[in-house]
C-alpha cells in the first residue's frame, strides 16, 4: 500500500512540474484559434481607425464652423 501512495505522489509531482514548465513547441496547430486571433486583431485595428476618423472629422467640423461664423461678422466696424 505504501508503494501505491508513493507512485501517486510521484505522478502528481511530475504532472505539476510539466504543468508549470510549458513547452510551446508542442502546442498543436489549431486553425480556429489562429482565426480567432486574426479576427480579434482586425477588430481592434478597425475600432482604432474608426475612433481616429471620428476625432479628425470632429476637429475639421469645428474648424469649418469657426470659419463660417468668422465670415458672418464684419472685420472692421469703423
C-alpha positions as CSV (number, residue, x, y, z in Angstrom):
1,X,0.0,0.0,0.0
2,X,2.8,2.4,0.7
3,X,4.2,1.7,-2.7
4,X,0.9,2.8,-4.4
5,X,0.8,6.1,-2.4
6,X,4.4,6.8,-3.4
7,X,3.6,6.3,-7.1
8,X,0.6,8.6,-6.9
9,X,2.7,11.3,-5.3
10,X,5.3,10.9,-7.9
11,X,2.8,11.1,-10.8
12,X,1.2,14.2,-9.3
13,X,4.6,15.8,-8.8
14,X,5.5,15.1,-12.4
15,X,2.2,16.5,-13.6
16,X,2.7,19.7,-11.6
17,X,6.2,20.1,-12.9
18,X,5.0,19.6,-16.5
19,X,2.1,22.0,-16.0
20,X,4.3,24.8,-14.6
21,X,7.0,24.5,-17.3
22,X,5.2,24.9,-20.6
23,X,6.9,23.7,-23.8
24,X,5.5,25.9,-26.6
25,X,7.0,23.7,-29.3
26,X,4.4,21.0,-28.5
27,X,1.3,23.2,-28.9
28,X,-0.8,21.7,-31.7
29,X,-1.8,24.0,-34.6
30,X,-5.5,24.9,-34.4
31,X,-6.9,27.0,-37.2
32,X,-9.9,28.1,-35.1
33,X,-7.6,29.7,-32.5
34,X,-5.5,31.3,-35.3
35,X,-8.5,32.8,-37.0
36,X,-9.9,34.0,-33.6
37,X,-6.6,35.9,-33.0
38,X,-6.6,37.4,-36.5
39,X,-10.3,38.4,-36.1
40,X,-9.6,40.0,-32.7
41,X,-6.6,41.9,-34.1
42,X,-8.6,43.1,-37.1
43,X,-11.5,44.2,-34.9
44,X,-9.1,46.2,-32.7
45,X,-7.5,47.8,-35.7
46,X,-10.9,48.7,-37.1
47,X,-12.1,50.3,-33.9
48,X,-8.9,52.3,-33.6
49,X,-9.2,53.5,-37.2
50,X,-12.9,54.5,-36.7
51,X,-12.1,56.3,-33.5
52,X,-9.3,58.3,-35.2
53,X,-11.6,59.1,-38.2
54,X,-14.4,60.4,-35.9
55,X,-12.0,62.6,-33.9
56,X,-10.5,64.0,-37.2
57,X,-13.9,64.7,-38.6
58,X,-15.0,66.4,-35.4
59,X,-11.9,68.7,-35.4
60,X,-12.4,69.6,-39.1
61,X,-16.1,70.3,-38.5
62,X,-15.3,72.6,-35.6
63,X,-12.8,74.5,-37.8
64,X,-15.3,74.9,-40.6
65,X,-17.9,76.2,-38.1
66,X,-15.4,78.8,-36.8
67,X,-14.6,79.9,-40.3
68,X,-18.3,80.3,-41.3
69,X,-19.0,82.2,-38.1
70,X,-16.0,84.4,-38.6
71,X,-17.1,85.2,-42.1
72,X,-20.5,86.3,-41.0
73,X,-19.3,89.2,-38.9
74,X,-17.7,92.3,-40.4
75,X,-13.9,92.5,-39.9
76,X,-13.8,96.3,-39.1
77,X,-16.7,98.2,-37.5
78,X,-15.2,101.6,-38.0
